[in-house]
């Protein structure tokens, strides 16, 4: 079947999806979660085929790799989505006009949502669960790196859909080649929304070439500012967790900004990173503070290219500043507007940081690793939006709806 025909079938499936009750949707989600858990060995076998084609040193390797624990987590997230209230059909506003006309603003699905992503097989499951629950048909365009894994998981999803008598086109996996991407980006009147999830290069390409509306789920260039009033124990834990919990994810820490008066504590703040073999690219002052107190083979002088870089690896830059003003300026220059953190016991500094930092998620004394739909209690996410129109931050069920106005009256007509 051609890509264009796949897209057309998906567009026609919107009507089928609109007829499903919320109870039926929840039953499907629970059954898909169950089959993922049951067939984990088959999923891991497919994933092994994908991993065999990728260099272990590639930063995408960890994103691509599935384990039984990760599959269980995906299934649990789907089960949680099934327990959430539907975002569709909510009354957002109601107004009765002087002429008796009643205007209601009601949430509705977008219709067909296309998601373009790279070596992230978990996205396949997250997107399906959120789209089904929000009444949207999903068009999945995964990368060739995860082709076998994506195909196996969609195959399992289709088995469940068929068992419930549901059109399998509601979850359509497109070929992984570039031609399919081009056709998806030009599917005007058939696809309602495109969401790219991946590198900044992928997002830029989609933004520049799509004729379909796009919501950007941006790359994460994340900072933590350790203030003059920062607590060392809190800072040590937050920096280590944000950097090393999973280095390949978009909420991982890329740059530590530290107040000059706290350089004496820098070796202690970075000590846990040495155990994980994190390479530090430090400016001159930070380098001097760390020399002799951090493994020499892991300590490098920073250059301008190390700031504003999403490492996706066991690497981190360090920048020394004289005050919060300078810290805010550095973050404003290099941030991708994803997740930023301040470690401080000074309430004035915290409030200023929260007020002035322009990012989807702004943390005070909390690791940026929490920028995640499941951690926010949303069940899962379709991505982290770094733009300001329609959606910002973790995109979950409410962000996958738009709205329409429903107007009722009793024969009212408009005068000249």
N, C-alpha and C positions, 0 to 999 in steps of 0.2 A: 504494500500500500504506500502511495506517495505521501510525502510530508504534508502537502496541501490537503489531501484527503483526510489524513489524521486530524489536522486542525479543524477541518469542516465537521468531522464526526464529533469532535469534542464540543464544538459550538452548538451542535444540535442536541447534545446530551444535557445542556443546561435545563431544558424543560423537564427531562426525566428526573434530574436531581431535585427540582423544585417540588416534586410530588412526594418526596420521601418525608415521613414524619420524623420528629426528633428522636423518638424511641427507636426507629429503624436505623437512623444514623448512629446512635450510640451502640446498638447491637453490632453493627458492622465494625465499628472501631474496636470494640472489645474482642471480636473474633479475629480481626487482623493482628491485634496485640498478641493474642493467643497463638496464632500460627507462626508469628515471628519467634516466639519463645520455643515453640515445638520444633521448628525447622532451623534452629540456629546453626546446626552443623552444615546444612546445605548453603546457608548464607556465608558462613566462614570459608567454605570451599570456594565459592565464587569470589569472595574477597581475596583469597590467597592468589587466585589467578591474576587479579588486578595488581596486587602488591608485587608479584614476581616481575612485572614490567617496569617497576619504579625503583630508582636508586634509594637505598635506605637513608642516605644523607639528604635527600630532597626534603625541604620543610613541609611539603604536602603529604609526606609519608604518614605522619601521625594522624592527620585528618582523614586519610583514606583508610587507615587500619581499623578494623572492627575486632572486638573481642566478645566473648559471651557476655561479659559484664556490660559492655556498651550496648549490645543488642537488648539485654534486659532493661537497661535504662531507657532505650527508645520505646520499648513496649510499655513501660510504666508511664512514660510521658503521654503516650496515646491513651492509656486507660484513664489518666487524669483528665485529658481533654474531653473524654466521654462523660465525665461527671460534671462538667461545667455547663452553665446555662447557655442556650443558643444565643448568639448575638443578632439573629435575624428576627425582624418583626417587632423590634422594640420601639415603643412610642418615645421619640426624642423630644417632641414639643407639640403642643396643641393650642390653637387659638381660634376663638369665635369672633368673626368680624361683625361690625355694626349691622350689616345686612342679613345676618343669620348664617352666612357661609362658614363652615368649619374647616380649618386647615390643619392637617396632621402631618408631622414630619416623622417618617418611619424608616428604620434601618433595613437595608436590602443587600444581597450579595452583589459583588462586582459582576459576576457571570463566569468568564473564562480568565483564569490567572495563569500566565506563563512564567516559569521560574527557570533562570539560566544559572547553573552552578558548576563548580569544578569538582575536585576530588573530595567530595563530602557526601558519602552515601547516606548519612543520617538525615540529610536534607530531604531525601526522597520520602522518608516516613513522616517527618515533621510536616512537610508541605501537604501531603495527602490528608493527614489527620485534621489539620487546621482548615484546609479548603473544604473538606467534606462537612465538617461541623458548621462552617459558615455558609454553606450552600453554594460553594464555588466549584466549578470544574477546574482541575489542574492539568496544565501542560508542562511536563517535566523535560528539561533539556540539560541533562547531566553531561559532564566531560568524559572523554574517552578513557581517562585514567580509572574511572570507576564504572565502566560500562558493564562488566560482568555482574558486579554487586547490585547495581541499580536494576538490571534486567531481572535478576533473581527475586529481588524484593517486590518489584511490580508484578511479577508472575504470581507471587503469593497473595498480593492484594487483589489481583483479578480473580483468583480462585474463590476468595471470600465474597467478592462482589457478585460473581456468578451464582454462588450458593444462595444469595439473597435476592436473586432475580434483578440485579441492578446492571445497567449498561456499563460495561467496563471502560468505555470512552471517558467516563468521569475522571479517570486517572490514566492519562495518556503519556507514555514515555516516547519521546522523539529520538531519532538517531543522534549519535554523539558527534556527527560531523559538522563542519562550518556551514554547509549549505542549509542544514536544518535551522541553524541559528538565524541565518539571513531571512529565511522564509517566515520564521516566527516573528522576527522584528518588523516584518512588513505585512502582517496579517491584520490589516485594518478592517474593522467591522466584524471580525470574528474573534479576536482576542481583545479583552478589555483592559488588561494591565500586564506589564512586564516587571518582574523583580529580579535583578541580577544579584547573585550572592557569590562573592569570591574576591579576587585581587582587585587592586585599583585599576589595573589595565583592563580587566574584564568589564568593570563597571563603567569606565570611560568609553569603552567601545560601544557598549549597549546604549549609553546616553547619547552618543554622537550619531548612531545609525538607526535607532528605533523610530518607527513612525507610529508606534503604539505608546500610550502614556507609560512612564517609567517611575517607579519608586526605588531610589538608591538605598541599598543596604551596604554602607561604606566600609572601607578598610579601617582597621583600628590602629591608630598611632596613639598609644595611651601613655600618660604621664602620671607620676606621683610626686607631689611636692612635699618634702620633709622640712617643716617650718622651724624657726628658732625655738618655738614652744612645742615641738614634737616630742612624743614619748618614744624612747628608744625601743622598748619591748614591743609596743604596738607597731612601730615602723618596721622593725625587723620581720615580724610575722607578716605584715601586709605586703611588704616588698617581695619577700620570698614567695608568698602564695600567688601574688599577681604575676610574677615573672615565671615561676616554674611549675605551677599546677598543670598547665598544658600550654606549651610554648607556641603551638601552631594555631591557637584560636585568636579571634579578633579582639578579645578583651584582655589579652596578655600585656604586661607592662613592657614598654619599650625604652622609656627614659625616666631616670630618677633625677629630679631637680632638688638640690639641697641648699639650705641656707648656709652661708659661709661660716657662721658661728658654730655650726654643728659638724664641721668637717672632722673634728676630733673623734666623733662617734661613727664616722663612715665605715671604718673597718668592722665594727660590731654590726652595723646595719647590713653589711654585705657578706658577713661570715657564712650564713646559710647558703648563699649563692655559690660560694666556692665549693661546697660539698656537692653541688649539682653541676659543677664545671661550667659555670656561666662566664662567658667572656665579657669583660667590662671595657668600654671605650670611654675613658675619663678625660675631662678637660684638665688643664695643667694643675690647677689647685687640687682637684679631686685625685689626680694621679699621684701627686706628692703625698697626700693624706693616706693613700692606700698602699704606697710603695713600702714593702717590707711587712705589710699586714694583710696582703692578699697574694695568692700564688702568681709569681712573675709571668708565667706562661699564659695566664688568663687576663693579664692587665695590659691594655693597649692605649696609646694616646688617641684621643678623639679628634676627628676632623669634621668639617662642616657636613659631610655626607652622612654622618652617623646620627644627626638630628633630623627628625622628620622621616625616619625610616621605620617601617613595620618589619621587624626582624623575623618573626615566625620561627625563631630558633633560640638556642641558649646563648643569647647575646643581649646586651643592654648598654645604653649610653648614660653618662652622668654629666650634669651641668651644674656648676656652682653659681649661686646668685647672692646678691647682697641684701635683698628684702623681698617682700611679697609682690611689690610692684614689678620687679624684674622677673620674678617667677611667672606672674600672669602674662607678661609680655612674651616670654619664651614660649609658653604654652599656646598663646594666641597665634604665634608665628608658625608653629610646627604641628599643632593639633589637627587631627582629622575630624574633630567634633564628635567623637565616639564616647569615650569614657575617661574622665580625669579625676584625680584624687588629691586631697590635702590631708596630711598627718599633722595635727596641731592640737594643743590644749587651749589655745587662745580663741575664745569665742568670736572676737572681732575679726580675726584673720579668717576663720571658718566662714563666717557670714559673708565677708567680702569675696572670698573664693567662690562660694555658691552663687553669689549675685553676678559676678563678672565673667566667670568662665562660660564660654559658649560651647556647650556639648550636650549630647542627648542625655547622658547620665553623669552627674557630678556627685562624687563621694567625699565624705568627711570621716576619716578614721575607719574606712572599710575598703577591702580589696576590690579592685576593678573586676576581679573574676566573677563577681555576682551579676554582671550585665548579661543576662540570660533569661529567656522567657520562662523557663521552668522555675528558676530561682526567684523570679518576681511573682510567682504564683499563677502564671498564665497557662501552665500545662506544657507548652512548647513555644517555639517561635518560628517565624518564616524568615527572619533576619533582623538585624539591628539597623534601623533607618537613621542615617545621619543628616537627613535633610529636614526641612521645616514644613513643607506642604503635606497635608493630610496625616502623615504618621511620623513619629519620632521615637527613637529608642526601640526596645523589643516589640516587634510586630506580631501580635497574636490575633485572637478572634475578632475583637472590635475593629482592629485596623484592616481586616479583610472585608469590611462592609462599607458601603456608601449609604446614601439615603435617597428617598423620593418623597414628594409631597402628595398626599391624598386629600382631595377637596370634595366635600359633600355639601349639598344644598337642597333647596326645595323650589327650583325653577327660577333662581335669580339670574338676571341678565345685566350686562354692563351698559350703562348709558354713554352717550357721546361725550 
